[in-house]
């Protein structure tokens, strides 16, 4: 729900003097009200007011300014998705059982599992983790993460690889809010390039090198 400043002043927190530059043209912007959201985080669903901004050029669309812990265009945040998929792909729970803890539907849990299974190539993610931190035992225990379902088995391997990659990022000195490997990698990708990996809209996957801003062998 979008509200103008006059209707939201008693509920939102103080915001910066100026909004960040327009993400479309990098031009100056001005504040333009608030948006009420209810994201599902690891600690539960919370009420959050997001500041809206408008480009002064008048040619770009309005945008919202999100804190670092909120991933764009998603009610259920990546850490929540990772936990549900892990319960299914590694813990052996049914989609309904895994989804219940996050107050989600079994249909969402199944979609999340399929999405995670194809989001990144496992070998590439592990190779990049080792590249960032050569002493990291990336891939250890990977062969044991297998199930009778090909999708679940692949989702388990992807989660495993992303945990190593997320750990490598943190150990490399990158400060991230997310707790899961999935959340950490998606957060870093969005921070570096502004890219968002959607659940049902392209692009559905990402290159680890692109996601982490690796160019010329440097992070």
JOLINCOR-V356138 format. One record per residue. N is the residue number from 0. SS is DSSP state (@ for helix, = for strand, . for the rest). PHI is phi as a letter, one per 20 degrees, with the letter a starting at -180 (none if undefined). PSI is psi in whole degrees, -180 to 180 (999 if undefined). Layout:
N:SS:PHI:PSI
N:SS:PHI:PSI
This chain:
0:.:none:127
1:=:e:138
2:=:c:144
3:.:f:169
4:@:g:-41
5:@:f:-28
6:@:e:-7
7:@:c:2
8:.:f:-26
9:.:e:-4
10:.:d:-26
11:.:e:162
12:.:e:164
13:.:f:145
14:.:d:168
15:.:f:161
16:.:f:-40
17:.:c:146
18:.:f:161
19:.:f:164
20:.:g:155
21:.:g:128
22:.:f:-18
23:.:e:-43
24:.:c:-3
25:.:m:15
26:.:e:170
27:.:f:152
28:=:c:170
29:=:c:155
30:=:f:145
31:=:b:54
32:=:n:-163
33:=:c:156
34:=:c:128
35:=:e:126
36:=:c:164
37:.:c:70
38:.:f:148
39:=:e:108
40:=:d:176
41:.:g:-33
42:.:e:3
43:=:o:-180
44:=:e:135
45:.:c:153
46:.:e:128
47:=:c:133
48:=:d:122
49:=:d:130
50:=:f:134
51:=:e:147
52:=:c:158
53:=:c:135
54:=:f:135
55:.:f:-20
56:.:f:-25
57:.:m:2
58:.:e:-15
59:.:d:161
60:.:f:156
61:.:f:156
62:=:b:160
63:=:d:151
64:=:d:112
65:.:d:144
66:.:f:163
67:.:f:-24
68:.:e:-6
69:.:d:123
70:.:e:137
71:.:f:150
72:.:l:35
73:.:b:125
74:.:f:-49
75:=:e:115
76:.:f:159
77:@:g:-37
78:@:f:-37
79:@:f:-45
80:@:g:-45
81:@:f:-41
82:@:f:-41
83:@:f:-46
84:@:f:-38
85:@:f:-38
86:@:f:-34
87:@:e:-54
88:@:f:-30
89:.:d:-40
90:.:e:-13
91:.:m:13
92:.:f:158
93:.:f:159
94:@:g:-38
95:@:f:-41
96:@:f:-46
97:@:f:-37
98:@:f:-30
99:@:g:-41
100:@:f:-28
101:.:e:5
102:.:l:41
103:.:d:178
104:.:e:158
105:@:f:-34
106:@:f:-44
107:@:f:-42
108:@:f:-41
109:@:f:-41
110:@:f:-41
111:@:f:-40
112:@:f:-45
113:@:f:-37
114:@:f:-46
115:@:f:-38
116:@:f:-26
117:.:d:9
118:.:f:-28
119:.:b:153
120:.:f:124
121:@:g:-48
122:@:f:-39
123:@:f:-41
124:@:f:-42
125:@:f:-39
126:@:f:-39
127:@:f:-35
128:@:f:-44
129:@:f:-36
130:@:f:-39
131:@:f:-41
132:.:c:90
133:.:g:-25
134:.:e:1
135:.:f:132
136:.:e:60
137:.:f:135
138:.:n:-10
139:.:f:126
140:.:n:1
141:@:f:-39
142:@:f:-20
143:@:e:-11
144:.:e:80
145:.:c:146
146:.:c:177
147:.:f:-16
148:.:e:123
149:@:g:-41
150:@:f:-45
151:@:f:-40
152:@:f:-43
153:@:f:-39
154:@:f:-40
155:@:f:-41
156:@:f:-40
157:@:f:-46
158:@:g:-43
159:@:g:-47
160:@:f:-40
161:@:f:-31
162:@:f:-44
163:@:f:-42
164:@:f:-41
165:@:f:-40
166:@:f:-39
167:@:f:-38
168:@:f:-49
169:@:f:-44
170:@:f:-18
171:.:e:-3
172:.:o:4
173:.:f:128
174:.:e:118
175:.:c:147
176:.:e:-36
177:.:f:153
178:.:d:-33
179:.:e:161
180:@:f:-42
181:@:g:-49
182:@:f:-41
183:@:f:-43
184:@:f:-42
185:@:f:-39
186:@:f:-44
187:@:f:-39
188:@:f:-45
189:@:f:-39
190:@:f:-40
191:@:f:-42
192:@:c:-9
193:.:m:11
194:.:e:146
195:.:c:128
196:.:e:106
197:.:f:160
198:.:e:-42
199:.:c:-1
200:.:d:139
201:.:g:149
202:.:f:145
203:.:e:-7
204:.:b:174
205:.:b:158
206:.:e:129
207:@:g:-39
208:@:f:-44
209:@:f:-43
210:@:f:-34
211:.:e:4
212:.:m:32
213:.:e:122
214:=:c:132
215:.:m:27
216:.:n:9
217:=:d:149
218:.:e:999
